[in-house]
Amino acid sequence: MDPVVLASLLADIRCLIGNDSGPAHLAAAVGTTT
């Protein structure tokens, strides 16, 4: 998945529950609660 598209999707969610991975770090970078 394109990182820009993924960042956009992660920015729209309220919370991300997952392991310590790239998407989790990206979610934290765009301000999503992890």
C-alpha positions in Angstrom: 0.0 0.0 0.0 1.2 3.5 -0.8 2.5 5.1 2.4 0.6 8.4 1.7 -2.7 6.5 1.3 -2.0 4.5 4.5 -1.2 7.7 6.4 -4.5 9.3 5.2 -6.5 6.2 6.3 -4.7 6.1 9.7 -5.3 9.8 10.3 -9.1 9.2 9.9 -9.4 6.5 12.6 -9.8 7.1 16.3 -7.5 4.5 17.6 -5.2 1.8 16.3 -4.6 -1.4 18.1 -1.8 -3.5 16.8 1.8 -4.6 17.3 4.9 -2.5 17.2 5.1 -2.1 13.4 5.6 0.4 10.7 1.8 1.2 10.4 1.7 1.7 14.2 4.5 4.2 14.0 2.9 6.0 11.1 -0.4 6.2 13.0 1.4 7.8 15.9 3.1 10.2 13.6 -0.2 11.5 12.2 -1.7 11.8 15.7 -3.8 8.7 15.9 -4.1 7.2 19.4 -2.2 3.9 19.6 
